[in-house]
Amino acid sequence: MSRALAQDRLGVPAVLFFILAGVAPLTVAAGVIPTAYQVTGLTAIPAAFVVVAVILAIFTVGYVAMSRRISNAGAFYAFIARGLGRPAGVAAAMVALVAYSCALG
């Protein structure tokens, strides 16, 4: 068993990528929250985070339930295509691509 695991171990670049991917949302939150207070002056911003947390918790339940049946590495495309069909999966992939491009650009 340990020989099989040793052959497929993660290297330093893969671990570094996982760390950077995990830290990215924290970096965005650290920049967005103070900026949102400064620009808008709204005190309801923490309530918005609570609402988003509840929505994400509900989403997580469905995501975990589906992940038991889907072993594809196609991210959300695989989940949406399995649940709603291939055209919806492709559309969701395109929306994600545009959204990520706008966020990075």
Secondary structure, DSSP 8 states (H G I E B T S, - for coil): -HHHHHHT---HHHHHHHHHHHHHHHHHHHHHHHHHHHHH--S-HHHHHHHHHHHHHHHHHHHHHHHTT---S-HHHHHHHHHH-HHHHHHHHHHHHHHHHHHH-
